[in-house]
Amino acid sequence: MGLFTAGRGPRSYEYEPRRYDSSDDDDIKRRMRSGRRDRRRRPTDLLYLAGLLALSLFIYFSL
């Protein structure tokens, strides 16, 4: 593959098309629903966040 040498032509390319499998849809939907449930915030998380914010502001202003 030099600059002035002739090439052998285009390389061959073998492509095997993938088919859509609708049976995977149920698994994907179920996993997405379960992930959504896990991401819900609990009320105690909000209280901890507010407490940390108040503590950090207290320390910041006391310096």
N, C-alpha and C positions, 0 to 999 in steps of 0.2 A: 504494500500500500504506500508506495512512494508518491512523490508529487507529480512526476511525469509518466508513471507507468499506468498501463491500462488495467482496469479492474476486471473481475470475472463476471460482472453483472450484478443484478440485485440479488440479495440473499433471499432464500425461501423463508416463508413465514407460515407456520401452521397455527391456526386458531380454532379452538374447540368452543363453540358458543355455549354459554350456560343457559339453562332453561329456568324459568320462574317456577318455584315450588310453593304452592299456596298452603301446604301443610305446615310450613314454618311460621306462617302468620299468627297462628294461635299461640305458639311458644313465645314469639316476640311480644305480642300484646300482653300476655300474662306477666312476662318479666318487666315490661314497662309499668304495668299497674302496680306490681309489688314494689318497684323502686319509688314510685310516687308516694306510697304509704310511708316508706321509711324516711322520706325527706320532710314530712310534716314536723313543724316545730311544736315542742311541748311548752306549756305556759311557764314551767320552771326555767327553761332556757332563756326566756325573755327576762325573767327576774335576775338570773345570774349575769346576763349582759348588762342590765341596768345597774346592778351592784358594782360590777367591774368598772363601768363608765364613771360612776360616782366616786369610787375609790381613786381612780386615776386622775380625775379632775381635782379631788381633794389634795392629792400628793403634788400635782402640778402647781396649784395655787399656793400651797404652803411653802414652796421653795422660794 
